[in-house]
């Protein structure tokens, strides 16, 4: 059965054709839609001052971190 649902009357007519098992699934889906529509938008957390107490990261710091991270890459013996 293919329906183009557009009005509440269309929904009620389609509901009359469902089996009791499908009606319970429909009710669960309607509850989900209600929950989804009432959900609050996510709260934004501003992180602007997160790093303010740390010293600035220099280009040399980045180079050193990369060297430490990738220095031994590929040189490890694989068994």
HUUR-V397299 format. One record per pair of residues at least 24 apart in sequence whose C-alpha atoms are under 8 Angstrom apart, sorted by the first residue. I is the first residue (numbers start at 1). GAP is how many residues later the second one is. D is the distance in Angstrom with one decimal. If there is no record, write none. Layout:
[[I & GAP & D] [I & GAP & D]]
This chain:
none
